[in-house]
């Protein structure tokens, strides 16, 4: 039984390259969407932190200093 005409190797190569190119474009698009989601998450986290600092009436510098002191104390307790 005849299976049909076989594709020339050049056509198979061309088709594979087209598939790979399409996949590369898809990956690039997905990476761009991921970056956008990560940016949105970062902005949301910063907003939450900013709101908290406002509620407790602390500047970012004061909060940073408090956290640094807490970390130093924690390191001292662990030693």
Backbone torsions as a table, in degrees:
resi	resn	phi	psi	omega
1	UNK	NA	136.2	179.7
2	UNK	-80.4	137.6	-179.7
3	UNK	-94.7	-5.9	-177.9
4	UNK	108.3	175.3	-177.9
5	UNK	-78.6	133.0	177.8
6	UNK	-80.3	143.7	179.4
7	UNK	-75.1	142.0	174.7
8	UNK	-66.1	152.3	-177.0
9	UNK	-58.8	-34.7	179.9
10	UNK	-62.3	-38.4	178.8
11	UNK	-69.2	-39.8	177.5
12	UNK	-62.7	-42.4	178.2
13	UNK	-61.9	-45.6	-179.7
14	UNK	-60.6	-44.7	179.8
15	UNK	-62.8	-42.2	178.9
16	UNK	-63.8	-40.6	178.3
17	UNK	-63.3	-38.7	177.9
18	UNK	-64.4	-42.1	178.1
19	UNK	-62.8	-45.8	-179.7
20	UNK	-62.8	-43.7	178.2
21	UNK	-60.6	-42.4	179.1
22	UNK	-63.7	-40.8	178.7
23	UNK	-66.3	-38.8	177.4
24	UNK	-61.9	-41.7	178.4
25	UNK	-64.2	-40.5	179.0
26	UNK	-64.0	-43.5	179.2
27	UNK	-63.2	-42.4	178.8
28	UNK	-61.3	-43.4	179.1
29	UNK	-63.3	-43.9	179.8
30	UNK	-64.1	-40.0	177.6
31	UNK	-63.8	-39.5	177.6
32	UNK	-63.9	-41.4	177.7
33	UNK	-65.6	-39.4	177.5
34	UNK	-62.7	-45.0	178.6
35	UNK	-60.2	-40.3	178.5
36	UNK	-64.2	-43.0	178.4
37	UNK	-64.3	-40.9	178.1
38	UNK	-65.1	-37.9	177.1
39	UNK	-63.7	-44.3	178.7
40	UNK	-62.3	-41.3	178.9
41	UNK	-63.7	-43.9	178.8
42	UNK	-60.8	-44.3	178.4
43	UNK	-63.0	-41.1	178.6
44	UNK	-63.5	-44.0	178.9
45	UNK	-62.7	-41.1	178.4
46	UNK	-65.3	-36.9	178.2
47	UNK	-65.5	-43.3	178.2
48	UNK	-61.0	-46.0	179.6
49	UNK	-64.3	-42.6	178.8
50	UNK	-62.2	-42.7	178.0
51	UNK	-62.4	-41.8	178.7
52	UNK	-63.0	-45.5	179.6
53	UNK	-60.5	-38.0	177.4
54	UNK	-65.6	-42.2	-179.4
55	UNK	-61.5	-38.9	-177.5
56	UNK	-96.4	6.3	174.8
57	UNK	57.9	49.6	176.6
58	UNK	-119.4	143.4	172.4
59	UNK	-82.6	160.8	176.3
60	UNK	-57.6	-36.5	-179.9
61	UNK	-65.6	-43.3	179.0
62	UNK	-63.9	-42.7	179.2
63	UNK	-63.5	-40.7	178.6
64	UNK	-62.1	-43.9	179.9
65	UNK	-63.3	-43.6	178.4
66	UNK	-60.0	-45.7	-179.7
67	UNK	-64.9	-40.2	177.6
68	UNK	-60.8	-44.3	179.2
69	UNK	-63.1	-40.2	178.8
70	UNK	-64.1	-40.5	179.7
71	UNK	-66.5	-41.6	177.4
72	UNK	-60.9	-43.3	-180.0
73	UNK	-64.1	-42.1	179.8
74	UNK	-62.8	-41.8	177.9
75	UNK	-64.3	-38.4	177.7
76	UNK	-66.1	-37.4	178.5
77	UNK	-68.7	-32.3	-177.4
78	UNK	-76.7	-22.4	-176.8
79	UNK	-78.5	NA	NA
